Amino acid sequence: MQPKVYAKYAVLGKWHSLRQDVCLDELWTLESHWNPKAKNKHSTAFGIPQFLDQTWVDYHYPIRPKSALTQITAGLDYISARYGNPCTALKHEKREGWY
């Protein structure tokens, strides 16, 4: 399954809102362009959600998982726990330059 399709179904299942999917798409396009191999030159940020190595550990995932679907699942877990939903995470990203 394509990463964006997987994410759309996951978002609809979790938040029951197409608006949240639009926000997630914008957020992760800003962060990584949905590239599961994306790396930040200035930090350990990696993958679609651009998690730092410690964030992968904190959410009980292997550091830098190769699977886009694993990255998406982890990213949605993080967004839910920290921001409540993707639109709130996107607002933080736009205000602070990170989420």
Secondary structure by P-SEA (a helix, b strand, c coil): ccaaaaaaaaaaaacccaaaaaaaaaaaaaccccccccccccccccccccccaaaaaaaccccccccaaaaaaaaaaaaaaccccaaaaaaaaaacccc
